[in-house]
Amino acid sequence: MAITVVANPATLSWANFRTTPNKIPDPGDGTLQDSLTKFDYTMPDLPPRMVDGQFALADPNVITITPNAQVFSGVAKTPRLLAHEQFHYDVGIVIARAFARAIMRLRAPSKAALIAALQNAVNLHFQTRAGLIQHRYDLDTHHGTIAHYQRIWKSEMVACLAHPHSDHLHGFWL
């Protein structure tokens, strides 16, 4: 069995965005943006199992990725802008896959130690690694306005999404 990842939805549409009256500050650099896409994850709180006398996470289990997206009311909702935001969301999907592989291997002598190890994995993948990728992507693409770099990143994301066991994206660990 395994811990699997489901994105709901897999592809963003403008219906997935909350409309805001003001531009949104980017958490990476503080600049005001027309839109901002983050992602949330949920995983059922199932009781741990025992593996060779050690606590391990429940198996099977499912991590669900959902969008946490906003768009400024005064912006043109273009396909180019949506494609840029889709990449930010896709980071959540590929990060969650790597996270799932990592937490499948977790073993701990107590339930408390397992929970602590799980929280460390959450921080590593969803905060540190996702944050580094999101920030570099926005720097390289100038928040999606440099088409050349947008195409490069998109091409690498397509390859990463096509290979569920990918552990790198554009030179960054997932």
BADRENLO-9518 format. One record per residue: x, y, z of N, C-alpha, C, O in turn; residue in three letters. Coordinates in Angstrom, 3 decimals, padded with zeros to 6 digits, always signed. Layout:
# residues N
n.u_n.v_n.w_ca.u_ca.v_ca.w_c.u_c.v_c.w_o.u_o.v_o.w_type
X_Y_Z_X_Y_Z_X_Y_Z_X_Y_Z_ALA;
...
END
This chain:
# residues 174
n.u_n.v_n.w_ca.u_ca.v_ca.w_c.u_c.v_c.w_o.u_o.v_o.w_type
+000.848_-001.180_+000.000_+000.000_+000.000_+000.000_+000.894_+001.244_+000.000_+002.104_+001.158_-000.207_MET;
+000.269_+002.396_+000.237_+001.051_+003.620_+000.199_+000.254_+004.798_+000.744_-000.944_+004.711_+001.017_ALA;
+000.964_+005.877_+000.884_+000.322_+007.161_+001.127_+000.302_+007.850_-000.232_+001.354_+008.088_-000.825_ILE;
-000.872_+008.165_-000.719_-001.017_+008.744_-002.048_-001.418_+010.213_-001.956_-001.804_+010.711_-000.898_THR;
-001.314_+010.888_-003.103_-001.635_+012.313_-003.186_-002.741_+012.509_-004.209_-002.707_+011.953_-005.307_VAL;
-003.720_+013.312_-003.821_-004.815_+013.683_-004.703_-004.901_+015.203_-004.704_-004.901_+015.829_-003.644_VAL;
-004.973_+015.796_-005.890_-005.178_+017.242_-006.002_-006.648_+017.474_-006.342_-007.182_+016.864_-007.268_ALA;
-007.293_+018.354_-005.591_-008.703_+018.638_-005.802_-008.944_+020.141_-005.862_-009.049_+020.797_-004.826_ASN;
-009.031_+020.688_-007.077_-008.995_+020.069_-008.400_-007.551_+019.874_-008.859_-006.620_+020.404_-008.251_PRO;
-007.374_+019.108_-009.940_-006.031_+018.939_-010.502_-005.628_+020.174_-011.300_-004.457_+020.551_-011.325_ALA;
-006.596_+020.793_-011.945_-006.340_+021.974_-012.775_-007.167_+023.130_-012.250_-008.370_+023.001_-012.026_THR;
-006.507_+024.260_-012.057_-007.199_+025.450_-011.552_-008.060_+026.100_-012.630_-007.766_+026.032_-013.823_LEU;
-009.119_+026.723_-012.170_-009.909_+027.630_-013.007_-010.115_+028.885_-012.162_-009.849_+028.886_-010.960_SER;
-010.581_+029.928_-012.789_-010.788_+031.168_-012.030_-011.833_+030.986_-010.934_-011.859_+031.766_-009.982_TRP;
-012.687_+029.985_-011.044_-013.673_+029.707_-010.002_-013.015_+029.266_-008.690_-013.647_+029.320_-007.635_ALA;
-011.754_+028.833_-008.749_-011.033_+028.409_-007.543_-010.413_+029.573_-006.780_-009.800_+029.365_-005.733_ASN;
-010.562_+030.791_-007.285_-009.934_+031.966_-006.684_-010.957_+032.798_-005.921_-012.083_+032.992_-006.381_PHE;
-010.554_+033.285_-004.753_-011.337_+034.282_-004.036_-010.973_+035.645_-004.609_-009.794_+035.934_-004.815_ARG;
-011.954_+036.468_-004.864_-011.703_+037.808_-005.386_-011.460_+038.760_-004.215_-012.202_+038.757_-003.232_THR;
-010.403_+039.578_-004.336_-010.071_+040.546_-003.293_-010.121_+041.958_-003.874_-009.836_+042.149_-005.057_THR;
-010.479_+042.943_-003.060_-010.576_+044.319_-003.569_-009.214_+044.986_-003.779_-009.124_+046.023_-004.435_PRO;
-008.178_+044.401_-003.232_-006.833_+044.990_-003.324_-005.850_+043.977_-003.886_-006.089_+042.770_-003.852_ASN;
-004.729_+044.494_-004.408_-003.656_+043.603_-004.832_-003.120_+042.870_-003.603_-003.278_+043.327_-002.471_LYS;
-002.492_+041.742_-003.846_-002.091_+040.846_-002.773_-000.572_+040.868_-002.613_+000.147_+040.694_-003.597_ILE;
-000.064_+041.079_-001.381_+001.393_+041.042_-001.189_+001.944_+039.628_-001.336_+001.429_+038.679_-000.743_PRO;
+002.990_+039.507_-002.128_+003.649_+038.221_-002.299_+004.409_+037.889_-001.016_+005.176_+038.722_-000.534_ASP;
+004.218_+036.694_-000.450_+004.913_+036.355_+000.796_+006.423_+036.245_+000.631_+007.161_+036.373_+001.608_PRO;
+006.895_+036.008_-000.595_+008.328_+035.860_-000.833_+009.087_+037.170_-000.875_+010.203_+037.262_-000.364_GLY;
+008.481_+038.198_-001.488_+009.221_+039.454_-001.644_+008.417_+040.702_-001.279_+008.944_+041.812_-001.350_ASP;
+007.159_+040.541_-000.892_+006.350_+041.667_-000.448_+005.767_+042.527_-001.555_+005.012_+043.457_-001.272_GLY;
+006.097_+042.240_-002.815_+005.557_+043.046_-003.907_+004.063_+042.772_-004.058_+003.594_+041.667_-003.788_THR;
+003.334_+043.776_-004.486_+001.895_+043.617_-004.688_+001.638_+042.915_-006.006_+002.179_+043.294_-007.044_LEU;
+000.805_+041.888_-005.951_+000.531_+041.043_-007.116_-000.954_+041.048_-007.442_-001.799_+041.318_-006.589_GLN;
-001.247_+040.741_-008.709_-002.638_+040.635_-009.154_-003.306_+039.377_-008.638_-004.524_+039.341_-008.466_ASP;
-002.518_+038.351_-008.392_-003.065_+037.089_-007.890_-002.001_+036.384_-007.056_-000.812_+036.689_-007.141_SER;
-002.456_+035.448_-006.259_-001.553_+034.684_-005.397_-002.144_+033.298_-005.220_-003.307_+033.144_-004.846_LEU;
-001.334_+032.302_-005.491_-001.795_+030.929_-005.308_-000.873_+030.208_-004.352_+000.332_+030.091_-004.572_THR;
-001.479_+029.732_-003.288_-000.828_+028.836_-002.352_-001.620_+027.537_-002.405_-002.535_+027.397_-003.217_LYS;
-001.282_+026.615_-001.567_-002.016_+025.359_-001.508_-002.117_+024.927_-000.060_-001.264_+025.254_+000.766_PHE;
-003.149_+024.204_+000.225_-003.331_+023.603_+001.538_-003.265_+022.091_+001.366_-003.497_+021.569_+000.275_ASP;
-002.950_+021.403_+002.442_-002.974_+019.945_+002.390_-003.753_+019.431_+003.591_-003.757_+020.046_+004.658_TYR;
-004.398_+018.316_+003.404_-005.060_+017.626_+004.508_-004.693_+016.148_+004.413_-004.449_+015.598_+003.339_THR;
-004.668_+015.544_+005.581_-004.397_+014.116_+005.670_-005.190_+013.605_+006.866_-005.073_+014.158_+007.960_MET;
-005.984_+012.573_+006.683_-006.776_+012.063_+007.809_-005.890_+011.683_+008.999_-004.786_+011.164_+008.834_PRO;
-006.395_+011.951_+010.181_-005.674_+011.620_+011.411_-005.998_+010.174_+011.796_-006.814_+009.911_+012.679_ASP;
-005.338_+009.261_+011.111_-005.565_+007.839_+011.355_-004.574_+007.336_+012.402_-003.468_+007.863_+012.515_LEU;
-004.960_+006.339_+013.151_-004.027_+005.819_+014.167_-002.785_+005.204_+013.517_-002.867_+004.620_+012.437_PRO;
-001.640_+005.339_+014.183_-000.413_+004.759_+013.621_-000.475_+003.235_+013.640_-001.301_+002.631_+014.325_PRO;
+000.415_+002.644_+012.874_+000.553_+001.192_+012.846_+001.912_+000.840_+013.436_+002.757_+001.714_+013.630_ARG;
+002.114_-000.409_+013.712_+003.393_-000.875_+014.232_+004.132_-001.628_+013.124_+003.561_-002.481_+012.445_MET;
+005.413_-001.294_+012.959_+006.274_-001.962_+011.982_+007.567_-002.318_+012.707_+008.320_-001.435_+013.116_VAL;
+007.815_-003.590_+012.860_+009.023_-004.060_+013.548_+009.221_-003.383_+014.900_+010.332_-002.985_+015.248_ASP;
+008.123_-003.254_+015.664_+008.191_-002.676_+017.000_+008.292_-001.156_+017.033_+008.483_-000.576_+018.102_GLY;
+008.168_-000.507_+015.890_+008.239_+000.957_+015.797_+006.886_+001.504_+015.323_+006.139_+000.835_+014.608_GLN;
+006.599_+002.728_+015.739_+005.390_+003.395_+015.264_+005.639_+003.918_+013.851_+006.706_+004.450_+013.548_PHE;
+004.622_+003.754_+012.990_+004.671_+004.251_+011.610_+003.299_+004.833_+011.283_+002.307_+004.521_+011.941_ALA;
+003.259_+005.673_+010.269_+001.991_+006.269_+009.873_+001.069_+005.222_+009.253_+001.515_+004.205_+008.721_LEU;
-000.216_+005.503_+009.338_-001.226_+004.611_+008.786_-000.991_+004.403_+007.291_-000.581_+005.314_+006.573_ALA;
-001.260_+003.199_+006.854_-001.095_+002.841_+005.448_-002.218_+001.871_+005.106_-002.298_+000.803_+005.711_ASP;
-003.085_+002.206_+004.160_-003.017_+003.322_+003.220_-003.522_+004.619_+003.847_-004.205_+004.626_+004.871_PRO;
-003.155_+005.711_+003.187_-003.589_+007.042_+003.590_-003.560_+007.927_+002.354_-002.951_+007.569_+001.347_ASN;
-004.215_+009.079_+002.424_-004.296_+009.988_+001.281_-004.032_+011.408_+001.752_-004.607_+011.869_+002.738_VAL;
-003.153_+012.092_+001.032_-002.912_+013.525_+001.238_-003.688_+014.243_+000.135_-003.526_+013.940_-001.047_ILE;
-004.528_+015.192_+000.529_-005.310_+015.958_-000.442_-004.761_+017.374_-000.518_-004.624_+018.052_+000.500_THR;
-004.448_+017.814_-001.731_-003.964_+019.176_-001.990_-005.130_+019.980_-002.556_-005.799_+019.547_-003.493_ILE;
-005.364_+021.156_-001.975_-006.420_+022.054_-002.451_-005.845_+023.455_-002.627_-004.895_+023.831_-001.940_THR;
-006.420_+024.225_-003.546_-005.897_+025.574_-003.760_-006.324_+026.535_-002.658_-007.397_+026.402_-002.068_PRO;
-005.467_+027.493_-002.403_-005.737_+028.622_-001.526_-005.325_+029.826_-002.363_-004.201_+030.317_-002.253_ASN;
-006.246_+030.296_-003.199_-005.896_+031.257_-004.242_-006.761_+032.506_-004.163_-007.938_+032.461_-003.806_ALA;
-006.122_+033.633_-004.515_-006.803_+034.926_-004.526_-006.488_+035.649_-005.821_-005.421_+035.465_-006.406_GLN;
-007.423_+036.472_-006.261_-007.197_+037.293_-007.447_-007.773_+038.682_-007.180_-008.857_+038.826_-006.613_VAL;
-007.033_+039.684_-007.594_-007.441_+041.075_-007.459_-008.614_+041.336_-008.398_-008.585_+040.926_-009.558_PHE;
-009.644_+042.016_-007.899_-010.866_+042.236_-008.682_-010.627_+043.051_-009.952_-011.403_+042.936_-010.901_SER;
-009.575_+043.868_-009.995_-009.347_+044.719_-011.147_-008.453_+044.134_-012.219_-008.091_+044.842_-013.159_GLY;
-008.086_+042.876_-012.115_-007.145_+042.291_-013.062_-007.885_+041.538_-014.170_-008.962_+040.979_-013.962_VAL;
-007.272_+041.544_-015.346_-007.784_+040.718_-016.446_-007.401_+039.270_-016.161_-006.226_+038.960_-015.966_ALA;
-008.377_+038.404_-016.139_-008.146_+036.989_-015.845_-007.750_+036.279_-017.135_-008.578_+035.661_-017.805_LYS;
-006.482_+036.382_-017.462_-005.969_+035.860_-018.726_-005.498_+034.413_-018.580_-005.201_+033.970_-017.470_THR;
-005.427_+033.680_-019.680_-004.862_+032.329_-019.630_-003.403_+032.337_-019.169_-002.973_+031.421_-018.468_PRO;
-002.646_+033.352_-019.551_-001.236_+033.435_-019.137_-001.116_+033.565_-017.618_-000.281_+032.906_-016.999_ARG;
-001.951_+034.414_-017.023_-001.918_+034.577_-015.568_-002.360_+033.282_-014.883_-001.765_+032.878_-013.884_LEU;
-003.381_+032.641_-015.401_-003.844_+031.392_-014.804_-002.768_+030.307_-014.913_-002.592_+029.516_-013.986_LEU;
-002.052_+030.267_-016.033_-000.975_+029.288_-016.204_+000.131_+029.522_-015.174_+000.686_+028.569_-014.629_ALA;
+000.447_+030.784_-014.912_+001.457_+031.100_-013.899_+000.988_+030.605_-012.525_+001.759_+030.000_-011.780_HIS;
-000.252_+030.864_-012.207_-000.785_+030.443_-010.910_-000.900_+028.923_-010.821_-000.732_+028.357_-009.741_GLU;
-001.185_+028.255_-011.943_-001.245_+026.795_-011.962_+000.100_+026.206_-011.549_+000.157_+025.208_-010.830_GLN;
+001.184_+026.836_-012.010_+002.513_+026.339_-011.629_+002.669_+026.384_-010.109_+003.140_+025.422_-009.502_PHE;
+002.275_+027.501_-009.498_+002.385_+027.605_-008.034_+001.598_+026.480_-007.353_+002.053_+025.904_-006.365_HIS;
+000.436_+026.181_-007.884_-000.381_+025.098_-007.334_+000.282_+023.742_-007.577_+000.298_+022.889_-006.690_TYR;
+000.830_+023.543_-008.780_+001.505_+022.284_-009.103_+002.689_+022.018_-008.175_+003.014_+020.863_-007.902_ASP;
+003.331_+023.074_-007.693_+004.408_+022.888_-006.717_+003.861_+022.127_-005.509_+004.530_+021.239_-004.980_VAL;
+002.665_+022.466_-005.079_+002.058_+021.756_-003.960_+001.877_+020.277_-004.238_+002.064_+019.439_-003.357_GLY;
+001.511_+019.965_-005.469_+001.282_+018.568_-005.840_+002.589_+017.782_-005.828_+002.652_+016.699_-005.247_ILE;
+003.631_+018.314_-006.463_+004.894_+017.557_-006.520_+005.582_+017.520_-005.155_+006.235_+016.533_-004.818_VAL;
+005.440_+018.578_-004.379_+005.977_+018.569_-003.009_+005.255_+017.512_-002.182_+005.891_+016.777_-001.426_ILE;
+003.942_+017.430_-002.317_+003.167_+016.452_-001.543_+003.573_+015.026_-001.899_+003.600_+014.155_-001.030_ALA;
+003.887_+014.782_-003.166_+004.345_+013.442_-003.557_+005.646_+013.075_-002.846_+005.789_+011.968_-002.326_ARG;
+006.589_+014.011_-002.830_+007.868_+013.762_-002.141_+007.643_+013.611_-000.635_+008.255_+012.758_+000.007_ALA;
+006.778_+014.428_-000.089_+006.419_+014.350_+001.328_+005.830_+012.968_+001.644_+006.187_+012.354_+002.649_PHE;
+004.934_+012.488_+000.790_+004.312_+011.180_+001.014_+005.359_+010.075_+001.040_+005.307_+009.180_+001.883_ALA;
+006.315_+010.143_+000.108_+007.376_+009.121_+000.096_+008.208_+009.195_+001.377_+008.580_+008.168_+001.943_ARG;
+008.492_+010.405_+001.823_+009.310_+010.579_+003.034_+008.585_+010.075_+004.277_+009.189_+009.407_+005.117_ALA;
+007.321_+010.382_+004.399_+006.629_+009.990_+005.633_+006.270_+008.504_+005.642_+006.023_+007.937_+006.706_ILE;
+006.239_+007.875_+004.481_+006.037_+006.413_+004.449_+007.202_+005.697_+005.133_+007.029_+004.606_+005.675_MET;
+008.375_+006.304_+005.107_+009.569_+005.685_+005.698_+009.736_+006.024_+007.186_+010.604_+005.457_+007.849_ARG;
+008.925_+006.931_+007.711_+009.087_+007.337_+009.113_+008.815_+006.173_+010.060_+007.834_+005.442_+009.923_LEU;
+009.715_+006.030_+011.018_+009.555_+005.070_+012.107_+010.022_+005.769_+013.368_+010.983_+006.538_+013.342_ARG;
+009.337_+005.500_+014.477_+009.702_+006.155_+015.729_+009.370_+005.225_+016.902_+008.480_+004.381_+016.799_ALA;
+010.091_+005.387_+018.013_+009.876_+004.500_+019.158_+008.584_+004.798_+019.926_+008.132_+003.970_+020.717_PRO;
+007.990_+005.970_+019.700_+006.748_+006.330_+020.399_+005.857_+007.129_+019.460_+006.302_+007.654_+018.439_SER;
+004.594_+007.204_+019.836_+003.651_+007.989_+019.030_+004.065_+009.461_+019.037_+003.981_+010.127_+018.005_LYS;
+004.507_+009.973_+020.174_+004.945_+011.375_+020.271_+006.138_+011.636_+019.355_+006.204_+012.674_+018.696_ALA;
+007.068_+010.705_+019.314_+008.240_+010.867_+018.442_+007.827_+010.804_+016.972_+008.399_+011.506_+016.138_ALA;
+006.848_+009.978_+016.655_+006.350_+009.901_+015.282_+005.692_+011.218_+014.881_+005.903_+011.706_+013.771_LEU;
+004.905_+011.787_+015.770_+004.254_+013.076_+015.496_+005.299_+014.168_+015.306_+005.158_+015.005_+014.415_ILE;
+006.344_+014.172_+016.128_+007.419_+015.169_+015.984_+008.136_+015.003_+014.650_+008.440_+015.991_+013.982_ALA;
+008.407_+013.766_+014.260_+009.063_+013.516_+012.971_+008.176_+013.933_+011.812_+008.662_+014.459_+010.810_ALA;
+006.882_+013.702_+011.944_+005.931_+014.127_+010.910_+005.932_+015.648_+010.786_+005.936_+016.173_+009.673_LEU;
+005.927_+016.352_+011.897_+005.939_+017.818_+011.859_+007.231_+018.348_+011.235_+007.207_+019.331_+010.495_GLN;
+008.345_+017.702_+011.530_+009.606_+018.092_+010.890_+009.538_+017.908_+009.381_+010.040_+018.744_+008.629_ASN;
+008.919_+016.819_+008.933_+008.766_+016.576_+007.494_+007.839_+017.611_+006.854_+008.091_+018.073_+005.742_ALA;
+006.773_+017.969_+007.557_+005.864_+019.023_+007.064_+006.647_+020.310_+006.864_+006.551_+020.937_+005.809_VAL;
+007.415_+020.708_+007.862_+008.190_+021.952_+007.773_+009.204_+021.903_+006.633_+009.336_+022.863_+005.874_ASN;
+009.910_+020.796_+006.516_+010.926_+020.659_+005.472_+010.302_+020.772_+004.085_+010.786_+021.535_+003.248_LEU;
+009.246_+020.028_+003.839_+008.675_+019.969_+002.492_+007.759_+021.165_+002.195_+007.967_+021.875_+001.211_HIS;
+006.762_+021.384_+003.031_+005.733_+022.376_+002.713_+006.151_+023.818_+002.995_+005.635_+024.736_+002.359_PHE;
+007.067_+024.036_+003.927_+007.527_+025.398_+004.159_+008.856_+025.660_+003.439_+008.933_+026.504_+002.546_GLN;
+009.886_+024.934_+003.836_+011.225_+025.223_+003.330_+011.358_+024.954_+001.836_+011.649_+025.867_+001.063_THR;
+011.151_+023.721_+001.430_+011.382_+023.372_+000.021_+010.384_+024.044_-000.908_+010.776_+024.587_-001.941_ARG;
+009.107_+024.017_-000.563_+008.113_+024.687_-001.415_+008.401_+026.185_-001.479_+008.307_+026.790_-002.546_ALA;
+008.751_+026.780_-000.347_+009.041_+028.216_-000.322_+010.215_+028.590_-001.211_+010.163_+029.597_-001.916_GLY;
+011.273_+027.786_-001.184_+012.435_+028.060_-002.032_+012.078_+027.982_-003.517_+012.483_+028.832_-004.309_LEU;
+011.319_+026.957_-003.880_+010.925_+026.804_-005.287_+010.019_+027.958_-005.716_+010.233_+028.554_-006.772_ILE;
+009.022_+028.271_-004.914_+008.082_+029.342_-005.276_+008.827_+030.672_-005.454_+008.577_+031.410_-006.407_GLN;
+009.727_+030.961_-004.541_+010.459_+032.231_-004.603_+011.353_+032.285_-005.842_+011.367_+033.294_-006.548_HIS;
+012.095_+031.216_-006.112_+012.988_+031.206_-007.281_+012.195_+031.301_-008.582_+012.590_+032.005_-009.512_ARG;
+011.082_+030.590_-008.634_+010.213_+030.637_-009.817_+009.747_+032.073_-010.085_+009.804_+032.544_-011.221_TYR;
+009.295_+032.755_-009.052_+008.840_+034.140_-009.236_+009.989_+035.074_-009.592_+009.805_+036.004_-010.378_ASP;
+011.171_+034.843_-009.029_+012.328_+035.663_-009.402_+012.686_+035.456_-010.878_+012.852_+036.418_-011.628_LEU;
+012.800_+034.198_-011.275_+013.194_+033.895_-012.658_+012.178_+034.403_-013.672_+012.553_+034.955_-014.706_ASP;
+010.902_+034.220_-013.382_+009.853_+034.586_-014.344_+009.349_+036.010_-014.142_+008.474_+036.469_-014.876_THR;
+009.892_+036.706_-013.157_+009.404_+038.030_-012.767_+007.889_+037.975_-012.610_+007.147_+038.738_-013.230_HIS;
+007.455_+037.048_-011.761_+006.035_+036.802_-011.480_+005.247_+036.514_-012.756_+004.126_+036.991_-012.932_HIS;
+005.854_+035.726_-013.639_+005.159_+035.267_-014.837_+005.221_+036.191_-016.033_+004.578_+035.928_-017.049_GLY;
+005.991_+037.279_-015.934_+006.011_+038.242_-017.046_+007.147_+037.997_-018.039_+007.182_+038.638_-019.089_THR;
+008.066_+037.097_-017.738_+009.145_+036.769_-018.672_+008.825_+035.408_-019.283_+009.067_+034.364_-018.678_ILE;
+008.277_+035.446_-020.491_+007.762_+034.236_-021.148_+008.833_+033.160_-021.316_+008.543_+031.973_-021.166_ALA;
+010.055_+033.555_-021.624_+011.130_+032.576_-021.838_+011.325_+031.702_-020.601_+011.349_+030.475_-020.706_HIS;
+011.462_+032.319_-019.449_+011.680_+031.553_-018.216_+010.410_+030.853_-017.761_+010.477_+029.799_-017.128_TYR;
+009.268_+031.419_-018.071_+007.997_+030.763_-017.766_+007.925_+029.419_-018.515_+007.506_+028.410_-017.948_GLN;
+008.335_+029.419_-019.787_+008.325_+028.186_-020.587_+009.301_+027.149_-020.020_+008.978_+025.963_-019.949_ARG;
+010.489_+027.597_-019.619_+011.490_+026.670_-019.061_+010.948_+025.995_-017.798_+010.989_+024.770_-017.682_ILE;
+010.445_+026.785_-016.861_+009.910_+026.234_-015.626_+008.720_+025.316_-015.914_+008.607_+024.240_-015.328_TRP;
+007.836_+025.743_-016.814_+006.650_+024.938_-017.141_+007.061_+023.591_-017.724_+006.489_+022.561_-017.371_LYS;
+008.047_+023.594_-018.614_+008.536_+022.354_-019.212_+009.063_+021.408_-018.132_+008.793_+020.207_-018.168_SER;
+009.798_+021.940_-017.195_+010.336_+021.108_-016.115_+009.226_+020.595_-015.196_+009.300_+019.478_-014.685_GLU;
+008.195_+021.424_-014.992_+007.071_+020.978_-014.161_+006.299_+019.869_-014.861_+005.890_+018.904_-014.216_MET;
+006.095_+019.989_-016.155_+005.400_+018.935_-016.904_+006.140_+017.611_-016.739_+005.521_+016.575_-016.496_VAL;
+007.452_+017.646_-016.871_+008.259_+016.434_-016.703_+008.148_+015.891_-015.280_+008.038_+014.682_-015.079_ALA;
+008.177_+016.775_-014.308_+008.094_+016.367_-012.904_+006.731_+015.739_-012.601_+006.657_+014.707_-011.935_CYS;
+005.670_+016.352_-013.083_+004.329_+015.809_-012.866_+004.155_+014.450_-013.540_+003.425_+013.595_-013.039_LEU;
+004.822_+014.254_-014.668_+004.702_+012.998_-015.413_+005.425_+011.844_-014.726_+005.156_+010.681_-015.025_ALA;
+006.328_+012.149_-013.820_+007.099_+011.115_-013.123_+006.824_+011.214_-011.620_+007.468_+012.004_-010.930_HIS;
+005.889_+010.434_-011.113_+005.475_+010.548_-009.712_+006.585_+010.383_-008.678_+006.415_+010.788_-007.528_PRO;
+007.714_+009.798_-009.063_+008.806_+009.608_-008.104_+009.908_+010.660_-008.253_+010.995_+010.508_-007.694_HIS;
+009.625_+011.728_-009.008_+010.610_+012.814_-009.137_+010.931_+013.374_-007.765_+010.048_+013.548_-006.925_SER;
+012.211_+013.654_-007.550_+012.590_+014.243_-006.267_+013.267_+015.600_-006.433_+013.731_+016.188_-005.456_ASP;
+013.325_+016.102_-007.680_+013.905_+017.418_-007.967_+013.012_+018.177_-008.947_+012.322_+017.579_-009.773_HIS;
+013.039_+019.484_-008.838_+012.396_+020.355_-009.810_+013.320_+021.544_-010.017_+013.567_+022.318_-009.093_LEU;
+013.827_+021.683_-011.237_+014.691_+022.812_-011.608_+015.887_+022.922_-010.646_+016.305_+024.020_-010.277_HIS;
+016.424_+021.765_-010.252_+017.581_+021.737_-009.372_+017.267_+021.817_-007.891_+018.179_+021.767_-007.065_GLY;
+016.005_+021.938_-007.542_+015.603_+022.020_-006.136_+015.056_+020.678_-005.679_+014.322_+020.018_-006.414_PHE;
+015.417_+020.270_-004.452_+014.823_+019.090_-003.852_+013.356_+019.356_-003.576_+012.980_+020.459_-003.179_TRP;
+012.539_+018.354_-003.784_+011.115_+018.461_-003.455_+010.881_+018.019_-002.022_+009.744_+018.034_-001.549_LEU;
END
